[in-house]
Amino acid sequence: MTDRHQILRLTPQDKSKVRDLFPVTRNLIYFNHAAVGPLSTRACEAIERHARDQRDLGALHWKEWYAEDARLRASGARLIGADPGEIAILKNTSEGLSFVAEGYGWQNGDNVITTRLEFPPNYSPWKRLARRGVECRVADLPTVEKIEPLIDARTRIVSVSFVAFHNGFVADLDAIGELCARKNVLLCVDAIQGMGALPIDVRKSKIAFLAADGHKWMCGPEGATIFYVADEHRDRLEVLETGWTNVQRKGTFLEVGGDLVPGARRFEAGSLNTNGVYGLRAAIDLLLEIGIEDIAAEVIRIATASPDRLRHRRRDSTGRRAVVASLASDPRGEENRVCAARRHAALLAAFLQRRRRSRSADRDPPLLTAAAARPIIFSC
């Protein structure tokens, strides 16, 4: 957060100020954060400032660029309840999850557990471990009830998505983390579909590893990723890439040894996406300024409002009510509606359904709603 900005909250008075920071709202009803979220003016301006700086002055301000890397690590850590030294900046979520899958010290006969709801980066890397004698076990759902029966003495990691990419299923990370801790198993989380929309606390949920690119619900640019590795588990991962930024150079570029830098920075093997760093830091700071709890409440409000605007709903593969991609017609015609079709229902889900269930145990809330008043970008 920078002191030149007025602090924003999602009060009725301030919602319009937040919307003003997202020019997309003047053009579209945008529900496609599950694919690529829109940039705020702050994120865009941060990217543009750095691009102009490099255009006009080359690398004159290179020290400031590195300082921005540190600021992003600090902001990312604050968003998830970590320490800055536990954060590395990577190029995408796939890289982070692959660093865990390939870097962990597996032994022949070990096993890892993932689920049937995973996007390829949290499924394929675990399946590929078969060549190293590691079995990949697949739970039907990311729930304690489905995961616990698969755990045995050779289970080393459980890896789940915070929010499923295709039907919005929200994993109870606290409960899964407790299970993993009780079974002496590490928890790895693909958080890209939840970070920025929902609170996450890596300490409370006992998460060992987490990766999330910034271009979805954090509303940052592509190619800049928060990769969390808990201090106590860092040495369990072999560093797979070595370059000039993650070894201790001791002031020289010649005949540099192989001693790694301390902290999670050891997973950053070379020059970073500096434009992306500036944009993602501005995006995360905006989330922190507004307040992630307030953002989550607003996301849930929108996700559960106006069910009369939906034409058709059905049950998804989890047995929970889901929505077929069918909205009330846009009066300006079908060309004003853009739909990114996906299997099952929409990602815009009742994210904290388990909190709602605690208030109304016998209600099954709809997973998605939207209004068709402007051209729509809709992820379904």
C-alpha positions in Angstrom: 0.0 0.0 0.0 1.3 3.5 -0.8 0.3 6.6 1.2 -0.6 8.5 -2.0 -3.7 6.4 -2.3 -6.9 6.8 -0.2 -7.7 3.6 1.7 -10.6 1.8 0.1 -13.2 -0.4 1.7 -16.1 -2.1 0.2 -18.7 0.2 1.8 -21.5 1.3 -0.5 -19.8 4.6 -0.8 -16.4 3.1 -1.8 -17.6 0.4 -4.1 -17.9 2.9 -6.9 -14.3 4.1 -6.2 -13.1 0.5 -6.5 -15.0 0.0 -9.7 -13.4 3.2 -11.1 -10.0 1.4 -10.7 -11.1 -1.3 -13.1 -12.0 0.3 -16.5 -13.3 -3.1 -17.7 -16.4 -2.5 -15.7 -17.4 0.3 -18.1 -17.3 -2.1 -21.0 -18.2 -5.5 -19.7 -19.8 -7.5 -17.0 -16.7 -9.5 -16.3 -16.9 -12.9 -14.7 -13.9 -14.5 -16.4 -11.4 -14.2 -13.6 -11.1 -18.0 -13.8 -9.2 -17.5 -17.0 -7.6 -14.0 -16.9 -8.6 -11.3 -14.5 -8.7 -7.6 -15.6 -5.9 -5.2 -14.6 -6.7 -2.3 -12.3 -5.5 1.1 -13.2 -2.9 0.8 -10.5 -1.4 -2.4 -11.8 -1.4 -1.1 -15.3 0.2 2.2 -14.3 2.9 0.3 -12.3 3.7 -1.8 -15.4 3.8 1.3 -17.6 6.0 3.3 -15.2 8.6 0.6 -15.3 8.4 0.1 -19.0 8.9 3.8 -19.6 11.8 3.8 -17.1 13.5 1.1 -19.1 12.6 2.7 -22.4 14.0 6.1 -21.4 16.8 5.3 -19.0 17.8 1.7 -19.7 19.1 0.0 -16.6 19.9 3.2 -14.7 17.5 2.3 -11.9 18.3 -1.4 -11.6 18.7 -1.3 -7.9 15.1 0.0 -7.6 14.0 -3.0 -9.8 15.5 -5.4 -7.2 13.9 -3.5 -4.4 10.6 -4.0 -6.1 11.2 -7.7 -6.1 11.6 -7.6 -2.3 8.4 -5.5 -2.0 6.5 -8.1 -4.0 7.7 -10.9 -1.8 6.6 -8.9 1.3 3.2 -8.2 -0.1 2.7 -11.8 -1.3 3.7 -13.0 2.2 1.2 -10.7 3.9 -1.6 -11.9 1.7 -1.2 -15.5 2.8 0.2 -15.1 6.3 3.8 -16.0 5.5 7.2 -14.5 6.0 8.9 -12.7 3.0 11.8 -15.1 3.2 9.4 -17.9 2.4 8.3 -16.4 -0.9 9.9 -16.9 -4.3 8.8 -15.2 -7.5 8.4 -17.7 -10.4 7.0 -17.5 -13.9 3.8 -19.5 -13.4 1.9 -21.9 -11.1 3.0 -24.9 -13.2 6.6 -24.2 -12.5 6.0 -24.0 -8.7 4.1 -27.3 -8.6 6.7 -29.0 -10.8 9.4 -27.7 -8.4 7.7 -29.6 -5.6 6.9 -32.7 -7.6 10.4 -33.1 -9.1 12.4 -31.5 -6.2 11.1 -33.6 -3.3 13.3 -36.5 -2.2 11.1 -39.4 -3.2 12.0 -43.0 -2.5 10.8 -45.9 -4.5 7.5 -47.0 -3.1 6.4 -43.6 -1.9 3.0 -42.2 -2.9 1.4 -38.8 -3.5 -2.3 -38.0 -3.4 -4.1 -35.5 -5.6 -7.8 -35.3 -6.8 -10.0 -35.7 -9.8 -10.8 -32.0 -9.8 -7.3 -30.8 -10.7 -6.1 -28.6 -13.6 -3.2 -30.4 -15.4 -0.4 -28.6 -13.5 -1.6 -30.2 -10.2 -2.2 -33.6 -11.8 0.3 -34.4 -14.6 3.5 -33.7 -12.5 2.4 -36.2 -9.9 1.5 -38.8 -12.5 4.9 -38.5 -14.2 6.6 -39.6 -10.9 5.7 -43.2 -11.8 9.1 -43.3 -13.6 10.7 -42.8 -10.1 8.7 -45.5 -8.5 6.1 -43.1 -6.9 2.4 -44.0 -7.0 -0.1 -41.2 -7.7 -3.3 -41.8 -5.8 -6.4 -39.9 -6.9 -9.2 -38.9 -4.5 -12.6 -38.2 -5.9 -12.9 -34.9 -4.0 -10.5 -32.6 -2.1 -12.1 -33.5 1.2 -10.9 -35.2 4.4 -13.4 -38.0 3.8 -12.1 -38.8 0.4 -8.4 -38.3 1.1 -7.9 -40.0 4.4 -8.6 -43.5 3.2 -5.8 -43.2 0.6 -3.1 -42.1 3.1 -0.7 -44.8 4.4 2.8 -44.9 5.9 4.3 -44.2 2.4 2.3 -41.1 1.6 4.5 -38.1 1.5 2.4 -35.2 -0.1 -1.2 -34.4 -0.5 -1.7 -31.8 -3.3 -5.1 -30.1 -3.8 -6.5 -27.0 -5.5 -7.8 -24.3 -3.2 -10.7 -23.8 -5.6 -11.4 -26.1 -8.5 -11.0 -24.5 -11.8 -14.1 -25.9 -13.5 -16.9 -26.2 -10.8 -15.7 -23.8 -8.1 -15.4 -26.5 -5.4 -13.7 -25.0 -2.4 -11.3 -27.2 -0.4 -11.4 -26.9 3.3 -7.7 -26.3 3.7 -7.8 -26.1 7.4 -9.4 -29.5 7.7 -7.1 -31.1 5.1 -4.1 -29.4 6.8 -5.0 -30.9 10.1 -5.3 -34.3 8.5 -1.9 -34.0 6.9 -0.3 -32.8 10.1 -1.8 -35.7 12.0 -0.6 -38.2 9.4 2.9 -36.6 9.0 2.2 -35.7 5.4 3.0 -32.4 3.6 0.2 -30.3 2.1 0.8 -28.7 -1.3 -1.8 -26.2 -2.7 -2.5 -24.9 -6.2 -4.0 -21.6 -5.0 -4.4 -19.8 -8.3 -8.2 -20.0 -8.4 -8.7 -18.7 -4.8 -6.0 -16.2 -4.0 -7.3 -12.7 -4.4 -10.9 -13.8 -3.9 -10.8 -15.7 -0.6 -8.6 -15.5 2.6 -5.9 -18.0 3.0 -3.6 -18.5 5.9 -0.7 -20.9 5.3 0.1 -21.2 9.0 -3.5 -22.0 10.1 -3.9 -24.4 7.2 -0.5 -26.0 7.8 0.5 -25.6 4.2 4.0 -26.7 3.2 4.0 -25.5 -0.4 1.8 -23.2 -2.4 1.9 -21.7 -5.9 -0.4 -19.1 -7.5 0.1 -17.0 -10.6 -1.2 -13.5 -10.3 -3.3 -13.1 -13.4 -6.6 -14.6 -12.2 -8.4 -13.4 -9.0 -5.4 -11.3 -7.9 -6.0 -9.2 -11.1 -2.3 -9.0 -11.9 -0.3 -9.7 -15.1 0.6 -13.1 -16.4 4.0 -14.5 -15.8 4.5 -13.5 -12.2 3.8 -16.1 -9.5 3.9 -16.3 -5.7 5.6 -19.5 -4.7 5.5 -20.3 -0.9 7.8 -22.8 0.7 7.6 -23.1 4.5 10.9 -22.5 6.2 10.8 -25.8 8.0 10.3 -27.7 4.7 12.6 -25.8 2.4 15.4 -28.3 2.6 13.1 -31.1 1.6 13.1 -29.7 -2.0 16.1 -30.0 -4.2 16.7 -26.8 -6.2 16.3 -27.8 -9.8 17.5 -24.6 -11.6 20.7 -22.8 -10.8 21.6 -19.4 -12.1 23.3 -16.2 -11.2 20.7 -14.9 -8.8 20.2 -17.9 -6.5 23.8 -18.7 -5.6 26.1 -16.8 -3.2 28.3 -14.8 -5.6 30.1 -12.9 -2.9 30.6 -9.9 -5.2 31.9 -11.7 -8.3 30.5 -13.3 -11.4 33.6 -15.4 -12.0 34.1 -19.0 -10.7 31.1 -18.7 -8.5 30.4 -21.8 -6.3 27.2 -23.7 -5.8 26.2 -22.4 -2.4 22.6 -21.3 -2.5 21.2 -18.1 -1.1 19.1 -18.4 2.0 15.3 -18.5 2.0 12.9 -19.2 -0.8 14.9 -17.0 -3.2 17.0 -20.0 -4.0 14.2 -21.1 -6.3 14.6 -17.9 -8.4 17.4 -18.9 -10.9 17.8 -15.8 -13.0 16.4 -12.5 -14.0 12.7 -12.0 -13.2 9.8 -10.6 -15.1 10.3 -7.1 -13.8 7.2 -5.7 -15.6 5.2 -8.5 -14.1 6.7 -7.9 -10.6 5.7 -4.2 -10.7 2.2 -5.1 -11.8 1.6 -7.9 -9.4 2.8 -6.0 -6.4 0.4 -3.1 -7.2 -2.4 -5.7 -7.7 -1.8 -7.4 -4.4 -1.4 -4.1 -2.5 -4.8 -3.1 -3.8 -6.3 -6.3 -2.4 -4.6 -5.7 0.9 -5.9 -2.1 0.9 -9.5 -3.1 0.3 -9.3 -6.1 2.6 -9.5 -9.7 1.5 -12.3 -10.5 3.9 -14.4 -7.7 2.4 -13.5 -8.9 -1.1 -14.6 -12.4 -0.2 -17.9 -11.2 1.2 -18.6 -9.3 -2.0 -17.6 -12.2 -4.2 -20.0 -14.4 -2.3 -22.8 -11.8 -2.4 -22.5 -11.6 -6.2 -22.2 -15.3 -6.5 -25.4 -15.9 -4.6 -27.5 -13.0 -5.8 -30.3 -12.8 -8.4 -30.9 -16.5 -9.1 -34.0 -15.4 -11.1 -31.6 -14.3 -13.9 -30.6 -17.9 -14.5 -32.6 -20.1 -16.9 -31.3 -23.5 -16.0 -29.5 -25.3 -13.3 -28.4 -28.8 -12.6 -26.3 -31.0 -10.3 -22.6 -31.2 -10.9 -20.4 -34.3 -10.4 -20.1 -33.5 -6.7 -23.8 -33.7 -6.1 -24.0 -30.0 -5.3 -26.2 -27.7 -7.3 -24.4 -26.2 -10.3 -25.4 -24.0 -13.2 -25.3 -24.6 -16.9 -24.0 -21.6 -18.8 -27.3 -19.9 -19.5 -27.9 -16.3 -18.5 -30.8 -14.0 -19.1 -30.5 -12.7 -22.7 -28.6 -9.5 -23.3 -31.0 -7.2 -25.1 -28.3 -6.0 -27.4 -27.8 -9.4 -28.9 -25.7 -12.5 -28.6 -22.6 -10.7 -30.0 -22.4 -8.8 -26.8 -21.9 -11.9 -24.7 -18.7 -13.9 -24.7 -18.6 -17.2 -22.9 -15.5 -19.2 -22.1 -17.1 -22.7 -22.0 -15.8 -25.3 -19.6 -16.9 -28.7 -18.4 -19.5 -28.7 -15.6 -20.5 -25.2 -14.3 -19.0 -21.8 -13.7 -16.1 -21.0 -11.5 -17.9 -18.0 -9.9 -19.1 -20.2 -7.0 -20.4 -19.9 -3.5 -16.8 -20.0 -2.4 -17.4 -20.2 1.4 -20.2 -22.7 1.1 -19.0 -24.5 4.3 -19.4 -21.2 6.2 -22.9 -20.8 4.8 -23.6 -24.4 5.7 -22.8 -23.7 9.3 -25.6 -21.0 9.3 -28.1 -23.1 7.3 -27.2 -26.7 7.4 -30.1 -27.8 5.3 -29.7 -25.3 2.5 -27.8 -26.0 -0.7 -26.8 -22.5 -2.0 -26.7 -21.9 -5.8 -23.1 -21.9 -7.0 -23.5 -19.1 -9.6 -25.5 -16.1 -10.5 -25.0 -13.1 -12.8 -27.0 -10.3 -14.4 -27.0 -9.6 -18.1 -27.0 -5.8 -18.3 -23.8 -5.1 -20.3 -21.7 -7.3 -22.5 -20.6 -10.3 -20.6 -17.3 -12.2 -20.3 -18.4 -15.3 -18.5 -16.4 -18.3 -17.4 -18.4 -21.5 -17.2 
